[in-house]
């Protein structure tokens, strides 16, 4: 699993993870495992697997580290 930091969360149920690459990875609230989307906060460390969404790379199986 890869590690990253939550860079931004929205009130629409999605967010972005900074993982050290050139682009941030999108994730949807349905991808969060082991916690509620509402329990996450910006700057929090998370682990995830990189997947492929309709608009490019995304984070899946997002879990608080």
Secondary structure, DSSP 8 states (H G I E B T S, - for coil): -EEEEEEEE-TTSEEEEE-SSSS-EEEEGGGB-SS-GGG--TT-EEEEEEEEETTEEEEEEEEE-
